[in-house]
Structure formats: structure tokens, C-alpha cells
Amino acid sequence: MPPATRKPRARQYDATKTRAAVTAQLAHVREAVSGLAPEQFALPTRLGDWTVRELVAHLSMTVGSVARSLEQPAPSRAEAALVDWPSVAAPLASSVDDRTRALAAAHDPVELLERTAEEFARILPPESDDRVLAARPGAMRLTDYLVTRCVELVVHSDDLAAATGLQIPYDRQALAATTRLLADALAAKAPGNSVEVRVPPFAVVQCVEGPRHTRGTPPNVVETDPLTWIRLAAGRTPWAEALDAATVSASGERADIGGYLPVLS
């Protein structure tokens, strides 16, 4: 296989740091949600016709999926690669929407989130246990699945902040894991070595077919901060809008990566 189309090497994540990141970001969300007034749960979000109530229910559901998966029989082997997870969720959107709405209609959002956090803390096995989970859309290692929960928590923390005007903190490790996975997903979606995407201080990846850069400053460079990158990768901010706002810089004739975004379905 030519170097320009070689799939990026799978990144490894530290189990201890990843578990702590999920716990910390979930705590930030719980604190924000507990301070909301009843009428704020009816505020619209940028997620279709979901209100804040549905968004909070969805966060509870995504973190709660860890406990539900741990309670199922463990598959014999992992089936889904972590780097592919951001792009394979689209077929599940309809069922996710249905379950989110049902959960939001049946439960108080604050109590639901509290119960989810308590269950997560209670059921998570020791750090040495990296079992395979029967996750959707495919079986994954526990640590890898927790990385996807970091992505859900960080992306939707930003959605919650946008809907309510709250300043929600980001756990550094959760932000780092989210940035790295979404950058790796871009490299997998557009394999190559002609464009270098830099998201300091967390990620640098090469992507897009074309001449391979070997020395000195790459001719095609995209650079931005972690939160802007996450918004681009998750489809919250259009590429052209970020360029106009100068929150992303792109130099070189191949540096327009807008056609490959978003990477999170």
C-alpha cells in the first residue's frame, strides 16, 4: 500500500486518565444542570428540535450505556476500531432520538443525571479490567469505549453551554481525548500526508492524498485551538465560518479541508 494511503496507526489511551476524564466531565455537567431553572430545560438547542431537557437526557443515556454494556455478556473480541467510531453512528440516529425523547419524558433531568453518575461510579470495574463491551455500533474495549464517552460529554457540554449561556469547564484530559480522536478520524477519512492539521497542545495529524512532506515546514498547514476543532469536527461550526472568524488558519493550496468535515456523524 502506498504511504499516502496508509491508515494511521491506532492511538493508545491511558485507562486511568480516561476513566478520570469521564468522571470529571460528568461532574462538570451535573453541576451546570443542577443550577438550571425549570424553564431553562425548555430552551432550544442546536440539535434539531431537542430542548435542553432532551439534551440532558441524552447525556444521561450515553454515560449510562457504560453500565448497560458492562451488565451484558462480554463478546469474545473487539469488532469496532475506535478511530472509526465517529463516522459510524449515523444509522443509529433515529433509535437514539426515540430513546432520548422517551427518557426525557419519563424522568426529571437532574435526578436522571445524578442516578447515572452514581451508577457509573458503582459499576466501573478495576482499571486492570479492559474487557470487551457489547457496545453500539460494535464491540469495543472498555478503555476505547470510555474515550467515546469523553467525546459525547465534551461535544454536548458545548451544546449545553450554547443553549443556556453557561460557562461549563472542560476537563483537560477529556478535552485532549476528544481532540485526538476527532483528529485521528479526519486522518482516517482523508488518508494521506499532504496536509498537516495542528491542534495544539493535543494533536497533530497528516491527511489528504498528495505529495508527501518530509522535511522543514509543511506546505499545507491547518491550525486551530481544541474547542474550535471540536466544533468543526462535530459539525457545529462550518469551515467557512471559522475561516472568516480567523479561529482557524489554513495555508497552502491543499489546506481547504472543509470537504472532509464534519467527521462526527
C-alpha positions in Angstrom: 0.0 0.0 0.0 1.5 3.4 -0.9 2.5 5.6 2.0 0.0 8.3 1.0 -3.0 6.0 1.7 -1.7 4.0 4.7 -4.2 4.0 7.6 -2.9 5.9 10.6 -1.6 3.9 13.5 -4.2 3.3 16.3 -3.6 5.7 19.2 -3.5 4.2 22.7 -5.2 5.8 25.6 -4.3 5.6 29.3 -7.1 3.7 31.1 -6.7 5.6 34.4 -6.7 9.0 32.8 -9.6 8.2 30.6 -11.8 7.0 33.4 -10.9 10.0 35.5 -11.8 12.3 32.5 -15.3 10.8 32.1 -15.9 11.2 35.8 -14.6 14.8 35.9 -16.5 16.0 32.8 -19.7 14.3 34.0 -19.3 16.2 37.3 -19.0 19.5 35.4 -22.2 18.7 33.5 -24.0 17.7 36.7 -23.0 21.0 38.4 -24.3 23.0 35.4 -27.5 21.1 35.1 -28.3 21.3 38.9 -28.3 25.1 38.7 -30.8 25.4 35.8 -34.2 26.9 36.5 -37.2 24.8 35.5 -37.9 27.0 32.5 -34.4 26.6 31.2 -35.0 22.9 30.4 -37.4 24.1 27.7 -34.8 26.2 25.9 -34.0 25.2 22.3 -30.6 23.7 21.4 -28.7 23.5 18.2 -29.6 19.8 17.9 -32.7 19.9 15.8 -35.8 20.2 17.9 -34.3 18.9 21.1 -34.7 21.1 24.1 -32.2 21.3 27.0 -34.3 18.6 28.6 -33.7 16.1 25.8 -30.0 17.1 25.7 -29.6 16.3 29.4 -31.5 13.0 28.9 -29.2 12.1 26.0 -26.1 12.8 28.2 -27.5 10.5 30.8 -28.2 7.9 28.3 -24.7 8.0 26.7 -22.9 7.7 30.0 -25.4 5.2 31.3 -24.6 3.0 28.3 -21.4 2.0 30.0 -23.2 0.3 32.9 -25.7 -1.3 30.5 -22.9 -2.7 28.4 -21.0 -4.0 31.4 -24.1 -5.9 32.5 -24.2 -7.8 29.2 -22.1 -10.9 28.4 -18.7 -9.9 27.1 -18.1 -10.6 23.4 -15.1 -12.7 22.5 -13.3 -10.0 20.7 -13.5 -6.3 19.7 -15.2 -5.6 16.4 -15.1 -1.8 16.1 -12.0 0.3 15.8 -12.0 3.4 17.9 -10.9 5.6 15.1 -14.0 4.6 13.0 -16.5 5.3 15.8 -17.1 9.0 14.9 -18.2 8.1 11.4 -20.4 5.1 12.0 -23.1 6.5 14.4 -25.4 7.9 11.7 -27.5 4.8 11.1 -28.3 4.8 14.9 -29.6 8.4 14.9 -33.3 7.5 14.7 -33.3 5.0 17.5 -31.1 7.3 19.6 -33.7 10.1 19.1 -36.6 7.9 20.1 -34.9 6.6 23.2 -33.8 10.1 24.2 -37.3 11.6 23.9 -38.8 8.7 25.9 -36.2 9.1 28.7 -36.7 12.9 28.8 -40.5 12.5 29.0 -40.3 9.9 31.8 -37.7 11.4 34.2 -36.6 14.5 36.0 -33.4 15.5 34.2 -31.5 16.5 37.3 -32.4 13.3 39.1 -31.7 11.2 36.0 -28.2 12.6 35.7 -27.5 12.1 39.4 -28.5 8.4 39.2 -26.4 7.9 36.1 -23.3 9.3 37.8 -23.9 7.2 40.8 -24.3 4.0 38.7 -21.2 4.8 36.6 -19.1 5.2 39.8 -20.5 2.0 41.3 -20.3 -0.4 38.4 -17.0 0.6 36.7 -14.6 -2.4 37.2 -10.9 -2.1 38.3 -8.5 -0.3 36.0 -6.8 -3.6 35.2 -10.1 -4.8 33.7 -10.2 -3.8 30.0 -12.9 -6.2 28.9 -14.6 -6.1 25.6 -18.1 -4.5 25.7 -21.1 -5.3 23.7 -21.3 -1.6 22.5 -23.1 0.0 19.6 -22.3 0.0 16.7 -19.7 -2.8 17.5 -17.9 -4.5 20.4 -15.1 -2.3 21.8 -12.5 -2.4 24.6 -13.7 -0.7 27.7 -11.0 2.0 27.6 -11.7 2.8 24.0 -15.5 3.0 24.7 -14.7 5.4 27.6 -12.9 7.6 25.1 -16.1 7.8 23.1 -17.9 8.9 26.2 -15.4 11.7 26.6 -16.3 12.8 23.1 -20.1 12.7 23.9 -19.6 14.6 27.1 -17.3 17.3 25.7 -19.3 17.9 22.5 -22.6 18.0 24.4 -21.2 20.2 27.2 -20.5 22.7 24.4 -24.1 22.3 23.1 -25.4 22.8 26.6 -23.3 25.9 27.1 -24.5 27.3 23.8 -28.2 26.7 24.7 -28.1 28.1 28.3 -25.2 30.7 28.2 -23.5 28.8 31.0 -19.7 28.6 31.2 -19.1 24.9 31.6 -15.5 23.8 32.4 -13.7 21.2 30.3 -11.6 18.6 32.0 -8.2 18.8 30.3 -7.9 15.0 29.7 -11.4 14.8 28.3 -10.7 17.7 26.0 -7.4 16.1 24.9 -9.0 12.7 24.2 -11.8 14.3 22.2 -9.4 16.4 20.2 -7.2 13.5 19.4 -9.9 11.0 18.4 -11.6 13.5 16.1 -8.2 14.4 14.6 -7.4 10.8 14.0 -10.9 10.3 12.5 -10.1 13.0 10.0 -6.8 11.3 9.1 -8.7 8.0 8.6 -11.4 9.7 6.5 -8.9 11.5 4.3 -5.7 9.4 4.4 -2.5 11.0 3.1 0.4 13.2 4.0 0.0 16.4 2.1 -1.8 18.4 4.8 -0.7 18.8 8.4 -3.5 19.6 10.9 -2.3 21.0 14.2 -4.5 21.4 17.3 -2.0 22.4 20.0 -1.3 21.2 22.5 -3.1 17.9 22.0 -2.9 16.7 18.4 -1.0 16.8 15.1 -2.1 14.6 12.2 -1.4 14.4 8.5 -4.1 13.8 6.0 -5.3 14.2 2.4 -3.7 12.5 -0.6 -0.9 14.3 -2.4 2.8 14.9 -2.3 4.3 13.6 1.0 6.1 16.2 3.1 9.4 15.0 4.7 11.4 18.0 5.9 11.0 21.6 7.1 7.7 23.4 7.3 4.9 21.6 5.6 3.5 23.4 2.5 -0.1 22.8 3.6 -1.0 23.5 7.3 -4.2 23.9 9.2 -4.1 25.1 12.8 -6.7 25.9 15.4 -7.5 25.6 19.1 -9.1 22.4 20.6 -12.6 23.8 21.1 -12.8 25.3 17.6 -11.5 22.0 16.1 -14.1 20.0 18.1 -16.9 22.3 16.8 -15.6 21.9 13.2 -15.3 18.1 13.5 -18.7 17.8 15.1 -20.4 20.0 12.6 -21.3 22.8 15.0 -19.2 25.4 13.1 -18.9 25.5 9.3 -15.4 25.5 7.9 -16.0 28.8 6.0 -17.4 30.5 9.2 -14.3 29.5 11.1 -12.0 30.8 8.4 -13.9 34.1 8.3 -13.7 34.5 12.1 -10.0 33.7 11.9 -10.4 30.9 14.6 -8.7 28.6 12.1 -5.7 29.2 9.8 -5.2 27.3 6.6 -2.1 27.8 4.4 -1.3 26.0 1.2 -3.3 25.0 -1.9 -4.4 21.7 -0.4 -5.3 23.1 3.1 -9.0 23.5 2.5 -10.3 20.5 4.4 -13.9 21.7 4.6 -15.0 19.0 2.3 -13.9 16.3 4.8 -15.9 17.9 7.7 -17.6 17.1 9.9 -16.1 13.7 10.9 -18.6 13.1 13.7 -21.9 11.7 12.3 
